[in-house]
Amino acid sequence: MEPFNPLDPTLATNPYPAYAKLRERDRVHLSAIGAHVLTHYEDVKRMLNDGTTFQHQYVAQQKQRGGEQVEDEPYFNYFRRMIFVSDGEQHRRLRKLVAKAFTPRQLTDLRHKAEQIASELYAAGAKNGGMDFVAEFALPFPLRVIGSMLGIPDADHAEIGEHATALNPVLEFLPMSPNVLATANHAVEVLAEYFVKLAEERRKNPTDDLFSALVHATEDGDTLSNEELIANAILLYVAGHETTAGGTALALYSLHNNPEQFTYLKQNPGSIPGAIDELLRYDTPGQGTARVIMQETSFGDHQISPGNIVLGYIGAANRDPSIFGAPDALNFERDFTRTKPLTFGGGAHLCIGRNLARQEFEVAFTTLLTEHPSVRVVEAGCVFRDTPLMRGFKELPIEW
């Protein structure tokens, strides 16, 4: 039997049957790209939670991904300073400083703005009788929301918004083509230049936005360096839209394929907040994440030595039948009190923006199903993205 290939283009359309076969065959699989693949819930959870045995080791990962010369790439200079790929003390330090700025009040203050943005975007589509949900809502909505949190004027999104989406392939562990790499390098340079100027302005004239809070964040006298500030502002802008952009489109498609649940939410929009975790479990935007083994470890009978890379499939873990009964069914009655989906990661790297993402999901679907309940997906025009670890759609047409 051929080894599992994370780059297999058929995974983009529906990876879940392949995950089920892997899970049934064995605990660990050596993939075609050399990474050890995990598909069981408890194994992926352990990888996420044990920051001693499993680390990002970003420099090592990127060198394996793109060779020794990767350290000369502009994207690498910024990404290696980001909180989501840092380990140990560096991660604890960065997370404390970023968390100082990422307060619950930011979310409370933002909700009305998010509702306004959602209504505006949907209304524009309704005038035309339909829209590409991805291009006209799923991408611009979270970008404008996180942009508002960061204090980015709406007018600037036309200048920098496309560069945020160009960085999505960098978030994956998988190899990048020369063209994708060049686009990512250009995008990070444009975004860095923008945030450098914004930082200068916020130092002179502080406001109450998230970026000002990052500029002035302190912890026992420690602050973010200029490079860390710019890098993590880019991270918040890019990653701050990715889960929502991919996840809202996947969720809408899931509802389209489960008409009873779709009708239920249309008739009971107050149930939307409680349905979010199940929608994200059922079809997960962030399908997998990689770690480097730091010390000899085992999964069942499989011993893995230090230096090897493990690829934990969150999408597979969220459909592990030993954890979630009838995992291929979309069930809003599921109880996650004891065992939660791994959608937002775990351990020290539990997504710092998870509450923002949940609020965006709630606003996106509450607004859609209350203001435009006749919405329907045009199946024939749906096109999946070709990024297996960041699942989503290139195009998802809807009409009223």
C-alpha positions as CSV (number, residue, x, y, z in Angstrom):
1,M,0.0,0.0,0.0
2,E,1.3,3.4,-1.0
3,P,2.2,5.8,1.9
4,F,-0.3,8.5,2.8
5,N,0.5,11.7,0.9
6,P,-0.6,15.0,2.6
7,L,-0.2,16.7,-0.8
8,D,-2.8,14.5,-2.5
9,P,-5.1,16.9,-4.3
10,T,-8.1,14.7,-3.7
11,L,-7.9,15.5,0.1
12,A,-9.0,19.1,-0.6
13,T,-12.5,17.9,-1.6
14,N,-13.2,15.4,1.1
15,P,-10.3,14.2,3.3
16,Y,-12.4,12.3,5.9
17,P,-12.7,8.9,4.3
18,A,-8.9,8.8,3.9
19,Y,-8.5,9.8,7.6
20,A,-10.9,7.0,8.6
21,K,-8.8,4.4,6.7
22,L,-5.6,5.6,8.3
23,R,-7.2,5.5,11.8
24,E,-8.4,1.9,11.2
25,R,-5.0,0.7,9.9
26,D,-2.6,1.9,12.6
27,R,-1.7,4.5,15.2
28,V,1.1,6.2,13.2
29,H,1.8,6.4,9.5
30,L,5.1,7.5,7.8
31,S,3.8,9.8,5.1
32,A,5.2,10.3,1.5
33,I,6.8,13.5,2.7
34,G,8.6,12.0,5.6
35,A,6.4,13.2,8.5
36,H,4.8,10.8,10.9
37,V,1.0,11.2,10.7
38,L,-1.3,11.1,13.7
39,T,-5.1,10.7,13.2
40,H,-6.4,9.5,16.7
41,Y,-7.9,12.1,19.0
42,E,-5.8,11.2,22.1
43,D,-2.6,11.2,20.1
44,V,-3.2,14.6,18.4
45,K,-4.3,16.0,21.8
46,R,-1.1,14.7,23.4
47,M,1.0,16.3,20.6
48,L,-0.8,19.7,21.2
49,N,-0.5,19.6,25.0
50,D,3.0,18.3,25.5
51,G,5.2,21.3,24.7
52,T,8.3,19.5,26.0
53,T,8.3,16.5,23.7
54,F,6.6,18.2,20.7
55,Q,7.8,21.6,19.7
56,H,7.5,23.9,16.7
57,Q,11.3,24.3,16.3
58,Y,10.4,26.7,13.5
59,V,13.9,27.1,12.1
60,A,14.3,23.4,11.7
61,Q,10.9,22.9,10.2
62,Q,11.4,25.6,7.7
63,K,14.8,24.4,6.7
64,Q,13.3,21.0,6.1
65,R,10.5,22.7,4.1
66,G,12.7,25.0,2.0
67,G,16.4,24.2,2.5
68,E,19.1,26.1,4.4
69,Q,18.5,29.2,2.3
70,V,15.1,29.7,3.9
71,E,16.8,31.9,6.5
72,D,17.4,34.5,3.8
73,E,13.7,34.7,2.9
74,P,11.8,37.9,4.1
75,Y,8.8,35.9,5.3
76,F,11.1,33.8,7.6
77,N,12.5,36.9,9.3
78,Y,9.0,37.9,10.5
79,F,7.4,34.5,11.0
80,R,10.1,33.2,13.3
81,R,9.2,35.9,15.8
82,M,5.5,35.1,15.9
83,I,3.8,33.7,18.9
84,F,2.2,30.7,17.2
85,V,5.5,29.1,16.2
86,S,7.5,30.0,19.3
87,D,8.4,27.4,22.0
88,G,9.1,27.4,25.8
89,E,10.1,30.6,27.5
90,Q,10.0,32.7,24.3
91,H,6.4,31.6,23.8
92,R,5.4,32.3,27.4
93,R,6.9,35.7,27.2
94,L,5.2,36.7,23.9
95,R,1.9,35.2,24.9
96,K,1.8,37.2,28.1
97,L,2.5,40.5,26.3
98,V,0.0,39.8,23.5
99,A,-2.6,38.7,26.0
100,K,-2.2,42.0,27.8
101,A,-3.6,43.7,24.7
102,F,-6.2,41.0,23.7
103,T,-8.8,41.8,26.4
104,P,-12.5,40.7,26.7
105,R,-13.4,44.4,26.5
106,Q,-12.0,44.5,23.0
107,L,-14.6,41.8,21.9
108,T,-17.5,43.5,23.7
109,D,-16.7,46.8,22.0
110,L,-16.3,45.1,18.6
111,R,-19.6,43.2,18.4
112,H,-21.7,46.1,17.1
113,K,-19.1,46.9,14.5
114,A,-19.0,43.3,13.4
115,E,-22.8,43.2,13.0
116,Q,-22.7,46.4,10.9
117,I,-20.0,44.9,8.6
118,A,-21.9,41.6,8.2
119,S,-25.2,43.4,7.4
120,E,-23.5,45.7,4.9
121,L,-21.7,42.8,3.1
122,Y,-24.9,40.6,2.9
123,A,-27.0,43.6,1.7
124,A,-24.6,44.2,-1.2
125,G,-25.0,40.6,-2.3
126,A,-28.8,40.6,-1.8
127,K,-29.1,43.6,-4.3
128,N,-27.6,41.4,-6.9
129,G,-29.7,38.3,-6.0
130,G,-26.6,36.4,-4.9
131,M,-22.9,36.5,-4.3
132,D,-19.7,34.5,-4.1
133,F,-19.8,33.9,-0.3
134,V,-16.0,33.5,-0.2
135,A,-14.9,36.6,-2.1
136,E,-17.7,38.9,-1.0
137,F,-18.2,37.8,2.6
138,A,-16.0,35.1,4.1
139,L,-12.7,36.9,3.3
140,P,-13.6,40.6,3.8
141,F,-15.7,40.1,6.9
142,P,-13.0,38.8,9.3
143,L,-10.4,41.0,7.7
144,R,-12.4,44.1,8.4
145,V,-13.3,42.9,11.9
146,I,-9.7,42.2,12.9
147,G,-8.7,45.3,11.0
148,S,-11.1,47.3,13.1
149,M,-9.6,45.8,16.3
150,L,-6.1,46.7,15.1
151,G,-7.2,50.2,14.2
152,I,-6.8,49.8,10.5
153,P,-9.1,52.2,8.6
154,D,-11.6,50.5,6.2
155,A,-10.1,52.4,3.3
156,D,-6.7,50.7,3.8
157,H,-8.1,47.2,3.4
158,A,-8.0,47.6,-0.4
159,E,-4.3,48.3,-0.1
160,I,-3.3,45.5,2.3
161,G,-6.1,43.0,2.5
162,E,-5.1,40.9,-0.5
163,H,-1.6,40.6,1.0
164,A,-3.0,38.9,4.1
165,T,-4.6,36.1,2.1
166,A,-1.3,35.7,0.1
167,L,0.4,34.6,3.3
168,N,-2.0,31.7,4.0
169,P,0.3,29.1,2.3
170,V,3.1,30.1,4.8
171,L,0.9,29.0,7.6
172,E,1.1,25.4,6.3
173,F,3.9,22.9,6.9
174,L,3.8,21.8,3.3
175,P,6.3,22.8,0.6
176,M,5.8,26.1,-1.3
177,S,6.4,26.6,-5.0
178,P,8.8,29.4,-6.1
179,N,5.8,31.5,-7.2
180,V,4.0,31.1,-3.9
181,L,7.2,31.9,-2.0
182,A,7.8,35.1,-4.0
183,T,4.2,36.2,-3.5
184,A,4.5,35.5,0.3
185,N,7.8,37.4,0.5
186,H,6.3,40.4,-1.2
187,A,3.1,40.3,0.9
188,V,5.0,40.2,4.2
189,E,7.2,43.2,3.1
190,V,4.1,45.2,2.2
191,L,2.4,44.4,5.5
192,A,5.5,45.1,7.6
193,E,5.9,48.5,6.0
194,Y,2.3,49.3,6.8
195,F,2.5,48.3,10.4
196,V,5.9,50.1,10.9
197,K,4.2,53.3,9.9
198,L,1.1,52.5,12.0
199,A,3.4,51.8,15.0
200,E,5.1,55.2,14.6
201,E,1.7,56.9,14.6
202,R,0.4,54.9,17.6
203,R,3.5,55.8,19.7
204,K,2.8,59.5,19.0
205,N,-0.9,59.3,19.3
206,P,-2.2,56.3,21.2
207,T,-5.8,55.2,20.7
208,D,-7.9,52.5,22.4
209,D,-7.4,49.9,19.6
210,L,-5.6,46.5,19.8
211,F,-2.5,47.7,18.0
212,S,-2.0,50.6,20.4
213,A,-2.3,48.1,23.2
214,L,0.3,45.9,21.7
215,V,2.6,48.9,21.1
216,H,2.4,49.9,24.8
217,A,2.0,46.4,26.3
218,T,4.4,45.7,29.3
219,E,4.9,42.7,31.6
220,D,7.3,43.3,34.5
221,G,9.0,46.0,32.5
222,D,9.3,43.9,29.4
223,T,7.9,45.0,26.1
224,L,7.7,43.7,22.5
225,S,10.7,44.6,20.4
226,N,10.0,46.4,17.2
227,E,10.5,43.2,15.2
228,E,8.2,41.2,17.5
229,L,5.6,43.9,17.4
230,I,5.4,44.0,13.6
231,A,5.6,40.2,13.3
232,N,2.7,39.6,15.7
233,A,0.6,42.4,14.2
234,I,1.0,40.6,10.9
235,L,0.1,37.3,12.6
236,L,-3.1,38.7,14.1
237,Y,-4.1,40.3,10.8
238,V,-3.5,37.1,8.8
239,A,-4.4,34.3,11.3
240,G,-7.2,36.6,12.7
241,H,-9.1,36.1,9.5
242,E,-8.0,32.6,8.3
243,T,-10.1,30.4,10.6
244,T,-13.2,32.4,10.2
245,A,-12.9,32.8,6.4
246,G,-12.3,29.1,5.9
247,G,-14.6,28.0,8.7
248,T,-17.7,30.1,7.8
249,A,-17.6,28.9,4.2
250,L,-17.2,25.2,5.3
251,A,-20.0,25.6,7.8
252,L,-22.4,27.1,5.3
253,Y,-21.6,24.2,2.9
254,S,-22.2,21.7,5.8
255,L,-25.6,23.2,6.4
256,H,-26.4,23.1,2.7
257,N,-25.6,19.3,2.8
258,N,-27.7,18.9,6.0
259,P,-31.0,20.6,5.2
260,E,-32.7,19.6,8.5
261,Q,-30.1,21.3,10.6
262,F,-30.1,24.3,8.2
263,T,-33.8,24.7,8.6
264,Y,-33.5,24.3,12.4
265,L,-31.0,27.2,12.7
266,K,-33.1,29.3,10.4
267,Q,-36.1,28.8,12.6
268,N,-34.1,29.0,15.8
269,P,-31.3,31.6,15.3
270,G,-30.8,31.7,19.0
271,S,-29.3,28.2,18.8
272,I,-26.5,29.4,16.5
273,P,-23.9,30.1,19.4
274,G,-24.4,26.5,20.6
275,A,-24.0,25.1,17.1
276,I,-20.6,26.7,16.4
277,D,-18.4,24.1,18.0
278,E,-20.2,21.2,16.3
279,L,-20.0,22.9,12.9
280,L,-16.2,23.4,13.4
281,R,-15.8,19.8,14.6
282,Y,-17.7,18.4,11.6
283,D,-15.6,20.3,9.1
284,T,-12.4,21.9,10.5
285,P,-10.6,24.7,8.6
286,G,-7.2,24.0,10.2
287,Q,-6.9,20.4,9.2
288,G,-3.4,19.7,10.6
289,T,-0.4,21.1,12.4
290,A,3.3,19.9,12.6
291,R,5.7,19.5,15.5
292,V,9.3,18.3,15.9
293,I,10.0,15.4,18.3
294,M,12.4,16.6,21.0
295,Q,12.9,13.4,22.9
296,E,12.3,9.6,22.2
297,T,8.6,9.0,22.3
298,S,6.1,6.4,21.4
299,F,2.5,6.0,20.2
300,G,1.5,2.4,20.9
301,D,4.2,0.2,19.4
302,H,5.6,3.0,17.3
303,Q,8.9,4.5,18.6
304,I,9.8,7.9,17.1
305,S,13.3,9.4,17.7
306,P,14.2,13.0,18.2
307,G,14.4,15.2,15.1
308,N,11.5,13.6,13.3
309,I,8.4,15.6,12.4
310,V,4.9,14.6,13.4
311,L,1.8,15.9,11.5
312,G,-1.2,15.9,13.8
313,Y,-4.5,15.9,11.8
314,I,-7.0,17.9,13.9
315,G,-9.6,17.2,11.2
316,A,-9.2,13.5,11.7
317,A,-9.1,13.8,15.5
318,N,-12.4,15.7,15.5
319,R,-14.0,12.7,13.7
320,D,-12.5,9.9,15.9
321,P,-15.4,7.5,16.5
322,S,-13.9,6.4,19.8
323,I,-14.5,10.0,21.1
324,F,-17.4,11.4,19.1
325,G,-20.3,9.0,18.4
326,A,-21.5,8.9,14.8
327,P,-18.7,11.4,14.0
328,D,-19.8,11.8,10.3
329,A,-23.2,13.2,11.4
330,L,-23.8,16.9,12.1
331,N,-25.5,16.8,15.4
332,F,-26.3,20.0,17.4
333,E,-27.3,17.9,20.4
334,R,-23.7,16.8,21.0
335,D,-22.4,17.4,24.5
336,F,-18.8,18.7,24.6
337,T,-18.7,19.2,28.4
338,R,-16.2,16.4,29.0
339,T,-14.4,16.1,25.6
340,K,-14.0,19.1,23.3
341,P,-13.0,19.2,19.7
342,L,-9.4,20.2,19.0
343,T,-10.4,22.9,16.5
344,F,-8.6,25.7,18.3
345,G,-5.6,23.6,19.3
346,G,-4.6,22.9,22.9
347,G,-2.0,23.3,25.6
348,A,0.1,26.5,25.7
349,H,-0.7,27.2,22.1
350,L,-4.5,27.2,22.5
351,C,-5.6,29.8,20.0
352,I,-5.5,33.2,21.7
353,G,-8.2,34.5,19.3
354,R,-10.7,31.7,19.7
355,N,-13.3,33.9,21.4
356,L,-13.0,36.4,18.6
357,A,-13.5,33.6,16.0
358,R,-16.5,32.3,17.8
359,Q,-18.1,35.8,18.0
360,E,-17.4,36.3,14.3
361,F,-19.1,32.9,13.5
362,E,-22.1,33.9,15.6
363,V,-22.5,37.3,14.0
364,A,-21.9,35.9,10.5
365,F,-24.7,33.2,10.7
366,T,-27.1,35.1,13.0
367,T,-27.1,38.0,10.6
368,L,-27.4,35.8,7.5
369,L,-30.2,33.6,8.8
370,T,-32.2,36.4,10.3
371,E,-31.9,39.0,7.5
372,H,-31.7,36.6,4.6
373,P,-33.3,33.2,5.6
374,S,-34.0,32.2,2.0
375,V,-30.2,31.8,1.3
376,R,-29.1,28.7,-0.6
377,V,-25.8,27.4,-1.9
378,V,-25.3,26.9,-5.6
379,E,-23.6,23.5,-5.6
380,A,-22.5,23.6,-9.2
381,G,-20.3,26.6,-8.7
382,C,-18.5,25.4,-5.5
383,V,-14.7,25.2,-5.8
384,F,-12.5,23.9,-3.0
385,R,-9.1,25.4,-2.2
386,D,-6.0,23.3,-3.1
387,T,-4.4,23.7,0.4
388,P,-4.9,20.4,2.2
389,L,-4.0,21.6,5.7
390,M,-6.0,24.9,5.5
391,R,-9.3,23.6,4.2
392,G,-11.9,25.8,2.6
393,F,-13.3,27.1,-0.6
394,K,-12.0,29.3,-3.5
395,E,-15.6,29.9,-4.6
396,L,-18.9,29.3,-2.9
397,P,-21.8,30.9,-4.7
398,I,-25.0,31.6,-2.9
399,E,-28.3,33.1,-4.0
400,W,-31.6,34.3,-2.5
